Amino acid sequence: MKGCIFSALLVLVSFYSYANESYYAGHKRIFVNDDRFKLFPVAVWFPTTKTPKLENFGPFTLKVALGAKIAQGKFPLAIISHGSGGTLLGHRDTAQYLAKHGYIVAALQHPRNNHHDNVDEATTENWLNRPQHVSATLDEIFRDKELSTHINTDKIAVIGHSAGGYTALTLLGGIPDTKQIRLHCRHKRELDQGYCSLSRGKVAQHKDLKIEGLADKRFKSAVLLAPVGILFSDKGSLKKVRSPILMYRAESDSQLSYPFHAELIAKNLPEKNKLIYRVLKNANHFAFIAPFPKSIAEEVGLPAIDKLGFDRKQAHSKINADILNFLNKTLGSN
């Protein structure tokens, strides 16, 4: 009975969200040219009045308006940071949903930590660089003549999955310490095998480092989806984080074991009243990534597989509505 009620609620949420869409989703790609990280791509979705059509992006098909102009007005901005080894199209459904509800959304591809090039995964360099990739993306957006004129600079948020959740929390003022990874995986490897296995063979690329000075005050709120949290083990590591946060944990996460990540973040945040903390039932770590086409699901492997009884597309309709509601409340609705 409870499952039926839940399904009905999801249908109602989906209908309500569709009925209140104000725009179509436009799409373009820009590139960040930064001396530190060279050239990396950013996919941008935005509100437009131009009618969209189905477009192919590699194995993915998106209904977007290419070559469209941004609708008149100024809009909030959300930047999406994908997980380790991810792609700038990994959260395409969330980006498109927000664009149709009046948000400009930019999803960067993290240099040397993406599906094409992942040599920096689980290295200290990567934990140091990731937040800087996002800040560099925001700088580039402000340099873009078209985008910059349509952004409300007081309404900027960051959304991150897994290592992207770590990235978002660091941008809000978190002070990560890579020493915590070494200590955690020395003493609790068996309890968090999914996470600790990432660093195997990369001992020479790990050094103890407290990462400070990467907070970016331009970001006013954050959405953390199954975030990496062990780097924030010190009680004082989140003392400077005062912004509103929506955080999801996957109930059946074998990549980031409970209670070493999201739960640890929830415990150490100083202002509990600014945190909305949800558990996505029967979900694995990759459930927050947009559903994969059947044609590539076997090739993709684990990130495309869900637990029996979990409907990723249906769950995303609720999560996306939740994210929109959170951003509207914390940034101020358009």
C-alpha positions as CSV (number, residue, x, y, z in Angstrom):
1,M,0.0,0.0,0.0
2,K,2.8,2.4,0.9
3,G,4.5,1.7,-2.4
4,C,1.3,2.6,-4.3
5,I,1.0,5.9,-2.4
6,F,4.6,6.7,-3.1
7,S,4.1,6.0,-6.8
8,A,1.0,8.2,-6.9
9,L,2.9,11.0,-5.2
10,L,5.6,10.8,-7.8
11,V,3.1,11.0,-10.6
12,L,1.5,14.0,-9.0
13,V,4.9,15.7,-8.6
14,S,5.8,14.9,-12.2
15,F,2.5,16.3,-13.5
16,Y,2.7,19.4,-11.3
17,S,6.3,20.1,-12.4
18,Y,5.5,19.7,-16.1
19,A,2.4,21.9,-15.9
20,N,4.4,24.7,-14.4
21,E,7.3,24.6,-16.9
22,S,7.8,28.2,-18.1
23,Y,10.4,27.6,-20.8
24,Y,12.0,25.2,-23.2
25,A,15.5,24.0,-22.6
26,G,18.2,25.6,-24.8
27,H,21.7,24.1,-25.0
28,K,25.2,25.1,-25.9
29,R,28.7,24.2,-25.1
30,I,31.5,26.5,-23.9
31,F,35.1,25.8,-23.0
32,V,37.1,26.9,-20.0
33,N,40.6,28.0,-21.0
34,D,42.6,28.1,-17.7
35,D,46.4,28.2,-17.5
36,R,46.3,25.7,-14.6
37,F,44.0,23.1,-16.2
38,K,44.2,23.8,-19.9
39,L,41.0,23.5,-21.9
40,F,38.0,21.7,-20.6
41,P,34.3,21.6,-21.8
42,V,31.2,22.8,-20.1
43,A,27.6,21.9,-21.2
44,V,25.1,24.7,-20.6
45,W,21.3,24.4,-20.4
46,F,19.2,27.6,-20.3
47,P,15.7,28.9,-20.5
48,T,14.5,29.7,-24.0
49,T,11.3,30.3,-25.9
50,K,12.6,28.5,-29.0
51,T,10.9,25.1,-29.7
52,P,13.3,22.2,-29.0
53,K,13.8,19.1,-31.0
54,L,15.6,15.7,-30.4
55,E,19.3,16.0,-30.8
56,N,22.0,13.3,-30.5
57,F,24.9,13.7,-28.1
58,G,26.9,10.6,-28.5
59,P,24.8,7.8,-27.1
60,F,22.4,10.2,-25.5
61,T,19.3,11.9,-27.0
62,L,18.2,15.2,-25.6
63,K,15.2,17.4,-26.5
64,V,16.8,20.8,-26.6
65,A,17.0,23.9,-28.7
66,L,20.4,24.3,-30.2
67,G,21.4,27.7,-31.4
68,A,18.7,29.3,-29.3
69,K,18.8,32.6,-27.5
70,I,18.4,32.8,-23.8
71,A,15.0,34.0,-22.8
72,Q,14.7,37.6,-21.6
73,G,15.5,38.3,-18.0
74,K,18.1,37.3,-15.4
75,F,18.1,33.8,-14.0
76,P,19.7,31.9,-11.1
77,L,22.7,29.7,-12.0
78,A,23.5,26.2,-10.9
79,I,26.8,24.5,-11.6
80,I,27.0,20.7,-11.6
81,S,30.1,18.8,-10.5
82,H,30.0,15.1,-11.6
83,G,31.5,12.2,-9.7
84,S,34.9,10.7,-10.2
85,G,35.2,9.3,-13.7
86,G,31.9,10.9,-14.7
87,T,30.8,13.0,-17.6
88,L,29.3,16.5,-18.1
89,L,26.1,14.7,-19.4
90,G,25.7,12.5,-16.3
91,H,23.1,14.7,-14.8
92,R,21.5,15.9,-18.0
93,D,17.9,15.3,-16.8
94,T,18.4,17.5,-13.7
95,A,20.0,20.2,-15.8
96,Q,17.2,20.2,-18.4
97,Y,14.5,20.1,-15.8
98,L,16.0,23.2,-14.0
99,A,16.4,25.0,-17.3
100,K,12.7,24.6,-18.2
101,H,11.9,26.1,-14.8
102,G,14.0,29.2,-15.2
103,Y,17.6,28.2,-14.3
104,I,20.8,28.5,-16.2
105,V,22.7,25.3,-15.6
106,A,26.4,24.5,-16.4
107,A,27.9,21.0,-16.1
108,L,31.7,20.9,-16.4
109,Q,33.8,18.0,-17.2
110,H,36.5,17.7,-14.6
111,P,40.0,17.6,-16.1
112,R,41.9,14.3,-15.5
113,N,38.9,12.9,-13.5
114,N,36.4,12.0,-16.2
115,H,35.3,9.0,-18.2
116,H,37.8,9.8,-21.0
117,D,40.8,10.7,-18.8
118,N,40.8,9.6,-15.1
119,V,44.4,9.6,-14.2
120,D,44.0,11.9,-11.2
121,E,41.3,9.7,-9.5
122,A,41.9,9.3,-5.7
123,T,45.0,11.5,-5.8
124,T,45.7,14.5,-3.5
125,E,46.0,16.6,-6.6
126,N,42.5,15.8,-7.6
127,W,41.0,16.8,-4.2
128,L,42.9,20.0,-4.5
129,N,42.0,20.8,-8.1
130,R,38.3,19.9,-8.2
131,P,36.9,22.9,-6.4
132,Q,39.2,25.1,-8.5
133,H,37.7,23.6,-11.7
134,V,34.3,24.8,-10.6
135,S,35.4,28.3,-9.7
136,A,37.3,28.6,-13.0
137,T,34.0,27.5,-14.7
138,L,32.1,30.3,-13.0
139,D,34.8,32.8,-14.0
140,E,34.4,31.7,-17.6
141,I,30.6,32.0,-17.5
142,F,31.0,35.6,-16.3
143,R,33.3,36.3,-19.2
144,D,30.8,34.9,-21.7
145,K,29.0,37.9,-23.1
146,E,25.7,36.1,-23.6
147,L,25.5,34.1,-20.4
148,S,26.7,36.8,-18.1
149,T,24.0,39.3,-19.1
150,H,21.3,36.8,-18.1
151,I,22.6,35.6,-14.7
152,N,21.5,36.9,-11.3
153,T,24.8,37.0,-9.6
154,D,23.2,36.8,-6.1
155,K,21.6,33.5,-7.0
156,I,24.2,30.9,-7.6
157,A,24.3,27.3,-6.4
158,V,26.4,24.2,-6.8
159,I,25.2,20.6,-7.2
160,G,27.6,17.7,-6.8
161,H,27.4,13.9,-6.9
162,S,29.9,11.7,-5.0
163,A,33.3,13.5,-5.4
164,G,31.2,16.3,-6.8
165,G,29.5,16.5,-3.4
166,Y,32.9,16.9,-1.8
167,T,33.7,19.6,-4.3
168,A,30.5,21.5,-3.5
169,L,31.1,21.3,0.2
170,T,34.6,22.6,-0.1
171,L,33.3,25.6,-2.2
172,L,30.9,26.4,0.6
173,G,33.8,26.7,3.1
174,G,34.6,23.1,4.1
175,I,38.2,22.4,4.9
176,P,39.1,18.9,3.8
177,D,42.1,17.0,5.1
178,T,43.5,14.2,2.9
179,K,45.1,12.7,6.0
180,Q,41.7,11.4,7.0
181,I,41.6,9.2,3.9
182,R,44.9,7.5,4.9
183,L,43.8,7.0,8.5
184,H,40.3,5.8,7.5
185,C,41.5,3.3,4.9
186,R,44.2,2.0,7.2
187,H,41.8,1.2,10.1
188,K,38.4,0.8,8.4
189,R,39.1,-0.5,4.9
190,E,37.0,-3.5,5.4
191,L,34.0,-1.4,6.4
192,D,34.3,1.0,3.4
193,Q,35.9,-1.2,0.7
194,G,34.2,0.6,-2.2
195,Y,35.8,3.9,-1.3
196,C,39.2,2.6,-0.1
197,S,39.7,0.5,-3.2
198,L,40.0,3.6,-5.3
199,S,43.4,4.5,-3.9
200,R,45.0,1.1,-4.5
201,G,48.2,1.5,-6.5
202,K,48.2,5.3,-6.0
203,V,50.1,5.6,-2.7
204,A,52.8,7.6,-4.3
205,Q,50.3,10.2,-5.4
206,H,48.8,10.7,-2.0
207,K,50.1,13.1,0.6
208,D,48.6,14.5,3.8
209,L,47.3,17.9,3.0
210,K,44.8,20.2,4.7
211,I,43.1,22.0,1.8
212,E,42.3,25.6,2.7
213,G,41.4,28.8,0.9
214,L,39.2,27.3,-1.8
215,A,35.8,28.6,-0.5
216,D,34.0,30.6,-3.2
217,K,31.5,33.0,-1.6
218,R,29.7,33.4,-4.9
219,F,27.9,30.1,-4.2
220,K,24.9,30.6,-1.9
221,S,23.6,27.0,-1.5
222,A,24.5,23.5,-2.4
223,V,22.9,20.1,-3.3
224,L,25.0,17.1,-2.2
225,L,24.1,13.7,-3.8
226,A,25.8,10.8,-2.1
227,P,28.8,13.0,-1.2
228,V,32.3,11.8,-0.3
229,G,32.6,12.9,3.3
230,I,35.6,11.2,5.0
231,L,37.9,14.2,4.3
232,F,35.7,16.3,6.6
233,S,36.2,14.0,9.6
234,D,37.7,16.7,11.9
235,K,34.9,18.4,13.9
236,G,36.1,21.8,12.9
237,S,36.4,21.0,9.2
238,L,32.9,22.4,8.5
239,K,32.8,25.2,11.0
240,K,32.8,27.8,8.2
241,V,29.9,26.2,6.2
242,R,26.9,28.4,6.9
243,S,24.9,28.0,3.7
244,P,21.8,26.0,3.1
245,I,22.4,22.4,2.0
246,L,20.1,19.7,0.5
247,M,21.8,16.3,1.0
248,Y,20.8,12.9,-0.2
249,R,22.3,9.5,0.8
250,A,21.7,6.3,-1.1
251,E,20.3,3.7,1.3
252,S,22.2,0.8,-0.3
253,D,25.5,2.6,-1.2
254,S,28.4,0.1,-1.5
255,Q,30.7,2.7,-2.9
256,L,30.5,5.1,0.1
257,S,29.6,3.0,3.1
258,Y,27.3,4.3,5.9
259,P,28.1,6.1,8.3
260,F,31.5,7.4,6.9
261,H,30.3,10.0,4.4
262,A,26.9,11.8,4.3
263,E,26.2,10.9,7.9
264,L,29.6,12.3,9.0
265,I,28.8,15.5,7.1
266,A,25.4,15.8,8.8
267,K,27.0,15.3,12.2
268,N,29.8,17.9,11.7
269,L,27.8,20.7,10.1
270,P,27.5,23.5,12.7
271,E,24.0,24.8,11.6
272,K,21.8,21.7,11.5
273,N,18.7,23.9,10.8
274,K,20.2,24.8,7.4
275,L,20.5,21.1,6.3
276,I,17.8,19.1,4.6
277,Y,19.0,15.4,4.8
278,R,17.2,12.7,2.9
279,V,17.8,9.0,2.3
280,L,16.9,7.6,-1.1
281,K,15.4,4.2,-0.3
282,N,16.6,1.0,-2.1
283,A,19.1,3.1,-4.1
284,N,22.8,2.4,-4.9
285,H,25.5,5.0,-5.2
286,F,24.9,5.6,-8.9
287,A,21.2,6.1,-8.7
288,F,21.6,9.9,-8.8
289,I,23.1,9.7,-12.3
290,A,20.6,10.0,-15.2
291,P,19.3,6.7,-16.6
292,F,21.5,5.2,-19.3
293,P,20.2,4.1,-22.7
294,K,19.7,0.4,-23.0
295,S,22.2,0.4,-25.9
296,I,25.1,1.2,-23.7
297,A,24.0,-0.1,-20.3
298,E,26.0,-3.3,-20.6
299,E,29.1,-1.5,-21.6
300,V,28.7,1.1,-18.7
301,G,28.2,-1.7,-16.2
302,L,27.6,-1.0,-12.5
303,P,26.6,2.7,-12.8
304,A,23.8,1.7,-15.1
305,I,22.4,-1.1,-12.8
306,D,19.8,-0.5,-10.1
307,K,18.6,-2.6,-7.3
308,L,15.5,-4.8,-8.0
309,G,12.4,-2.7,-7.5
310,F,14.1,0.7,-7.9
311,D,12.9,2.8,-10.8
312,R,15.6,5.4,-11.5
313,K,13.5,7.5,-13.9
314,Q,10.7,7.7,-11.5
315,A,13.0,8.5,-8.5
316,H,14.6,11.3,-10.5
317,S,11.2,13.0,-11.2
318,K,10.9,13.4,-7.4
319,I,14.6,14.3,-6.8
320,N,14.6,17.0,-9.5
321,A,11.4,18.5,-8.1
322,D,13.0,18.5,-4.7
323,I,16.1,20.2,-5.9
324,L,14.1,22.9,-7.7
325,N,12.0,23.5,-4.6
326,F,15.2,23.7,-2.5
327,L,16.9,26.1,-4.9
328,N,13.8,28.3,-5.2
329,K,13.6,28.6,-1.4
330,T,17.3,29.2,-0.7
331,L,18.1,31.4,-3.7
332,G,14.7,33.1,-3.9
333,S,12.2,32.1,-6.7
334,N,12.5,33.9,-10.0
